[in-house]
């Protein structure tokens, strides 16, 4: 019995010793593997010269400056755009000047903003909200010029479509105006709200509903049934709390 017990204890000690040895070997292999990796990295990585280190530091500084410049440009853009939106309803000339301080020639939205200012000036007397007796054709042509440029860059932006529709309506090009306002409705709230320069879902709802009102007015003289349909839809959305630029509404109804 005593011999069996001694053999059993010896066997247990042997197994424990093997496990410990295996752990040591595994750890040594890990260390060796890490050392090999380091040697390989060092072998293929040349030490930087002082000139190279200086060049790298200059590159980092340039990247930081460029990043700051982009951030400042973005901030300036947002500030100018907000200023335009505040001014456009009361002083379209100042609003346009603020936009033209930016790099507007290749930006569809800024071109659209410029077109909107000329459209307003073609319809309203200078420095006021009083409608002109006749459309200022020179101002209207300027509005047309800029909206075409905007449309060529982005023909599916809801605000660009809306301004294009208004300009074409004033120019008695009803077929194009009808297309623009119908396209806005077809785009829907979600797509408009996620477009570049979007002002959110509430604005998208307002834009779509105002497009309905424009369709009501366009169809008024040619298709009374369609005209009534769009007016009914427009009023139904007003009851749901959707905002409109047509207020007081009574001034825009026949």
Backbone torsions as a table, in degrees:
resi	resn	phi	psi	omega
1	UNK	NA	-42.0	-178.0
2	UNK	-65.7	-36.1	-179.2
3	UNK	-67.1	-41.7	178.9
4	UNK	-60.9	-42.4	-179.8
5	UNK	-62.5	-41.9	-179.9
6	UNK	-64.8	-40.5	178.0
7	UNK	-63.3	-41.9	179.5
8	UNK	-62.6	-44.8	179.1
9	UNK	-63.8	-39.7	179.1
10	UNK	-63.9	-38.8	179.4
11	UNK	-65.8	-41.3	179.0
12	UNK	-63.0	-42.8	179.4
13	UNK	-62.9	-38.1	-179.6
14	UNK	-64.5	-43.8	179.3
15	UNK	-63.6	-42.9	178.6
16	UNK	-61.3	-39.6	-179.5
17	UNK	-64.7	-39.5	178.0
18	UNK	-63.8	-43.1	178.6
19	UNK	-60.6	-44.8	-179.6
20	UNK	-63.1	-42.6	179.5
21	UNK	-63.2	-40.7	179.7
22	UNK	-62.9	-40.6	178.1
23	UNK	-62.5	-42.0	179.9
24	UNK	-62.9	-45.0	-179.3
25	UNK	-62.7	-43.7	179.6
26	UNK	-60.8	-42.8	179.8
27	UNK	-64.7	-40.1	178.7
28	UNK	-63.4	-40.2	178.4
29	UNK	-63.5	-39.6	178.7
30	UNK	-63.1	-43.1	179.8
31	UNK	-63.4	-43.3	-179.4
32	UNK	-64.6	-41.9	178.9
33	UNK	-60.3	-44.1	178.5
34	UNK	-62.6	-40.7	179.4
35	UNK	-65.0	-38.6	178.2
36	UNK	-63.9	-43.6	178.2
37	UNK	-58.4	-46.9	-179.6
38	UNK	-60.3	-43.7	179.8
39	UNK	-63.6	-39.9	179.1
40	UNK	-65.2	-41.8	178.8
41	UNK	-63.0	-46.3	-179.9
42	UNK	-64.7	-33.4	-179.1
43	UNK	-64.8	-39.9	-175.9
44	UNK	-96.5	1.5	178.9
45	UNK	-113.7	112.6	179.2
46	UNK	-77.4	140.4	176.4
47	UNK	-65.1	137.1	-178.5
48	UNK	-72.7	137.9	173.7
49	UNK	-79.1	161.8	176.6
50	UNK	-55.3	-36.0	179.7
51	UNK	-65.8	-40.5	179.8
52	UNK	-67.1	-41.0	177.9
53	UNK	-62.7	-41.9	178.9
54	UNK	-65.0	-40.9	178.6
55	UNK	-62.9	-41.0	179.0
56	UNK	-64.9	-40.8	178.3
57	UNK	-63.5	-38.6	177.9
58	UNK	-65.5	-39.6	178.8
59	UNK	-62.4	-42.6	178.7
60	UNK	-62.2	-42.3	178.5
61	UNK	-62.7	-41.9	178.7
62	UNK	-62.1	-42.3	180.0
63	UNK	-63.5	-40.0	178.7
64	UNK	-65.3	-42.4	178.6
65	UNK	-63.4	-42.2	179.5
66	UNK	-62.8	-41.3	178.7
67	UNK	-62.7	-44.3	178.4
68	UNK	-63.6	-39.1	-179.9
69	UNK	-64.1	-41.7	178.1
70	UNK	-63.1	-43.5	179.4
71	UNK	-63.2	-42.0	179.4
72	UNK	-65.8	-40.4	178.5
73	UNK	-62.8	-42.4	179.1
74	UNK	-63.3	-43.1	178.7
75	UNK	-63.3	-42.5	179.9
76	UNK	-63.4	-42.5	179.5
77	UNK	-58.9	-48.3	-179.2
78	UNK	-62.6	-41.0	179.8
79	UNK	-63.2	-44.7	-179.0
80	UNK	-66.1	-41.7	-179.6
81	UNK	-64.2	-40.9	177.4
82	UNK	-65.3	-38.8	178.5
83	UNK	-64.2	-42.4	177.7
84	UNK	-57.6	-47.1	-177.3
85	UNK	-64.9	-30.6	176.8
86	UNK	-73.5	-34.9	-173.1
87	UNK	-90.0	-28.6	-166.3
88	UNK	-58.1	-32.9	-178.1
89	UNK	-76.2	-21.6	-175.4
90	UNK	-115.7	-28.7	-178.7
91	UNK	-147.5	86.3	-175.1
92	UNK	-66.1	-29.7	-179.6
93	UNK	-66.2	-48.5	177.7
94	UNK	-63.5	-39.5	179.4
95	UNK	-60.6	-43.6	180.0
96	UNK	-66.3	-41.9	179.5
97	UNK	-60.1	-39.4	179.7
98	UNK	-65.0	-39.1	178.8
99	UNK	-67.0	-38.7	-176.0
100	UNK	-72.9	-5.7	172.8
101	UNK	-77.8	-15.5	-179.8
102	UNK	-94.5	173.6	177.3
103	UNK	-83.1	81.3	-170.0
104	UNK	-89.9	-16.2	-168.3
105	UNK	-65.7	-24.1	179.4
106	UNK	-117.6	15.9	-179.7
107	UNK	-112.8	110.8	-174.5
108	UNK	-58.6	-36.3	-174.6
109	UNK	-71.7	-40.6	178.5
110	UNK	-67.2	-37.6	176.1
111	UNK	-63.4	-39.0	176.7
112	UNK	-62.1	-41.2	179.2
113	UNK	-62.3	-42.4	178.7
114	UNK	-63.8	-42.9	178.2
115	UNK	-59.5	-40.0	-179.7
116	UNK	-62.6	-39.0	-179.8
117	UNK	-65.4	-41.5	178.9
118	UNK	-68.4	-35.8	177.0
119	UNK	-62.0	-46.9	178.7
120	UNK	-58.6	-42.0	-179.2
121	UNK	-70.4	-25.2	177.5
122	UNK	-74.4	-23.3	-175.9
123	UNK	-100.9	-31.1	-174.9
124	UNK	-114.3	149.9	177.8
125	UNK	-67.5	152.5	-175.5
126	UNK	-57.8	131.1	175.4
127	UNK	69.1	23.8	179.9
128	UNK	-158.1	178.6	179.8
129	UNK	-103.9	10.4	-178.9
130	UNK	-81.3	128.7	-179.1
131	UNK	-67.3	140.7	174.4
132	UNK	-71.2	152.0	175.4
133	UNK	-69.7	-33.8	176.3
134	UNK	-133.4	148.4	179.6
135	UNK	-66.2	134.9	174.4
136	UNK	-75.3	102.5	-172.8
137	UNK	-65.4	-34.2	179.5
138	UNK	-63.9	-44.9	178.7
139	UNK	-65.5	-39.2	179.9
140	UNK	-62.6	-41.2	178.9
141	UNK	-64.3	-35.2	175.9
142	UNK	-65.9	-40.9	176.8
143	UNK	-61.3	-43.4	179.2
144	UNK	-62.4	-43.4	-179.3
145	UNK	-57.3	-47.6	-175.8
146	UNK	-76.2	-33.7	-179.5
147	UNK	-71.2	-32.2	175.7
148	UNK	-63.7	-42.3	177.8
149	UNK	-61.9	-43.1	179.3
150	UNK	-64.3	-42.5	-177.2
151	UNK	-65.7	-35.4	178.1
152	UNK	-65.1	-32.6	179.9
153	UNK	-81.2	-34.1	179.7
154	UNK	-154.3	105.0	-175.5
155	UNK	-96.0	8.9	-178.6
156	UNK	-128.7	16.4	175.1
157	UNK	-83.2	130.6	-172.3
158	UNK	-60.9	-42.1	-178.9
159	UNK	-69.6	-36.3	176.0
160	UNK	-64.9	-42.6	177.6
161	UNK	-61.4	-40.7	-178.5
162	UNK	-64.6	-46.5	179.7
163	UNK	-65.9	-40.1	176.1
164	UNK	-60.0	-44.0	179.0
165	UNK	-60.2	-42.6	179.7
166	UNK	-65.0	-43.2	-178.8
167	UNK	-65.1	-43.7	179.7
168	UNK	-67.8	-33.2	177.6
169	UNK	-64.5	-45.5	178.2
170	UNK	-62.4	-33.9	179.9
171	UNK	-85.2	10.9	178.7
172	UNK	59.6	33.5	175.0
173	UNK	-107.2	69.9	-171.1
174	UNK	-61.6	-33.6	-178.1
175	UNK	-62.9	-41.2	178.1
176	UNK	-69.7	-41.5	179.1
177	UNK	-60.7	-43.6	178.5
178	UNK	-59.8	-44.2	178.8
179	UNK	-59.1	-46.4	-176.4
180	UNK	-61.0	-48.6	-176.7
181	UNK	-70.2	-35.7	176.8
182	UNK	-67.7	-36.9	179.6
183	UNK	-64.5	-38.8	178.1
184	UNK	-59.3	-46.1	179.7
185	UNK	-62.6	-40.6	-178.3
186	UNK	-67.1	-33.9	179.5
187	UNK	-59.3	-40.6	177.5
188	UNK	82.7	164.9	-173.8
189	UNK	-62.3	-49.0	-173.9
190	UNK	-61.8	-46.5	-178.9
191	UNK	-66.1	-41.2	179.7
192	UNK	-66.4	-40.8	-177.7
193	UNK	-66.5	-19.6	-178.8
194	UNK	-106.5	5.4	177.5
195	UNK	-72.9	160.3	177.0
196	UNK	-60.5	136.5	-178.2
197	UNK	68.0	15.7	179.9
198	UNK	-63.6	151.5	178.3
199	UNK	-108.9	21.0	172.8
200	UNK	99.2	177.8	-174.3
201	UNK	-67.8	-40.9	-178.7
202	UNK	-62.7	-41.9	178.1
203	UNK	-65.9	-39.0	178.5
204	UNK	-60.7	-42.7	178.0
205	UNK	-62.1	-41.8	179.9
206	UNK	-64.3	-43.0	-178.2
207	UNK	-63.3	-43.1	179.1
208	UNK	-64.2	-43.7	-178.9
209	UNK	-68.5	-37.4	176.8
210	UNK	-67.6	-29.7	174.4
211	UNK	-64.2	-36.0	175.8
212	UNK	-62.4	-41.9	-179.7
213	UNK	-64.9	-38.8	177.8
214	UNK	-64.0	-37.4	177.9
215	UNK	-68.2	-37.5	175.2
216	UNK	-56.8	-44.6	-177.4
217	UNK	-72.6	-35.7	-180.0
218	UNK	-68.1	-36.6	-178.5
219	UNK	-86.5	-8.0	-171.8
220	UNK	-55.3	-40.5	-176.3
221	UNK	-90.5	-11.4	-174.6
222	UNK	-118.6	-28.2	-177.3
223	UNK	-147.2	90.4	-175.7
224	UNK	-61.0	-34.6	-178.2
225	UNK	-65.5	-48.1	177.8
226	UNK	-65.2	-40.9	179.9
227	UNK	-58.3	-47.7	-180.0
228	UNK	-63.8	-37.4	179.5
229	UNK	-61.0	-47.5	-178.5
230	UNK	-68.4	-35.9	178.1
231	UNK	-66.5	-39.8	179.4
232	UNK	-63.3	-43.8	178.8
233	UNK	-64.7	-40.3	178.8
234	UNK	-60.2	-49.1	-178.8
235	UNK	-66.0	-36.2	179.1
236	UNK	-61.7	-39.3	179.1
237	UNK	-73.0	-31.3	174.8
238	UNK	-61.5	-39.6	179.2
239	UNK	-65.6	-25.9	178.7
240	UNK	-81.9	-3.5	177.9
241	UNK	100.8	7.4	178.1
242	UNK	-73.3	132.7	-178.5
243	UNK	-76.6	168.0	177.1
244	UNK	-150.9	154.0	174.5
245	UNK	-84.4	-11.4	-177.5
246	UNK	-90.6	79.8	176.8
247	UNK	-142.8	141.0	-4.5
248	UNK	-67.5	138.9	-174.7
249	UNK	-59.6	-34.2	-177.0
250	UNK	-56.8	-29.7	-179.7
251	UNK	-70.9	-18.9	-176.1
252	UNK	-106.3	-2.8	178.0
253	UNK	-95.6	146.9	-178.7
254	UNK	-70.4	NA	NA
